[in-house]
């Protein structure tokens, strides 16, 4: 079975540009999570969807970040405009939910570098 | 401040040694998970514990959930180089979910 799929795996962009990260969760999973990981701050939860509806977006840093889940098999995380401090590895994860919502399966991540 | 504090932050040991990693909080968790992350990859779920005092074993790994559900430990027996990685605990309190600060383990052959 295919795991969580993320694209691109690497993204290098200039400050001010728009960045869109993509995620395809595991088929049949009802919950989807977006995380950011840095050496300084560790793994931070940005936003969490359940049945395509955002449940908790309190971790989204600021208005420059937005996330959508138009259907059960696709989600995007957009940064506009991007800044150097957004450089990090961004992970998408999915889970079966609700009884196992926190047992998450992670994708390989997107390494974002903003210059 | 981090809700889930892990210790030690870094650990380097020789192959064959035993080790314990701790995950502590002042909050009560409904469930707690342990993940292992290897360089360049996403975290991989190892175990979930939900009952205070619960002990689970996964080959050479033993996981324990504290009686009060505020802390957890991971014990590895006879560590092997393949155990090298970042170990993360994670837990939920109601609808809030948190990852721990992480323990980076290196097992030297």
Interface residues (C-beta under 8 A of the other chain):
Chain A: X4 X35 X42 X43 X44 X45 X48 X55 X56 X91 X93 X100 X102 X103 X104 X105 X106 X107 X108 X109
Chain B: X2 X31 X33 X40 X41 X42 X43 X44 X45 X48 X88 X90 X91 X92 X95 X96 X97 X98 X99 X100 X101 X102
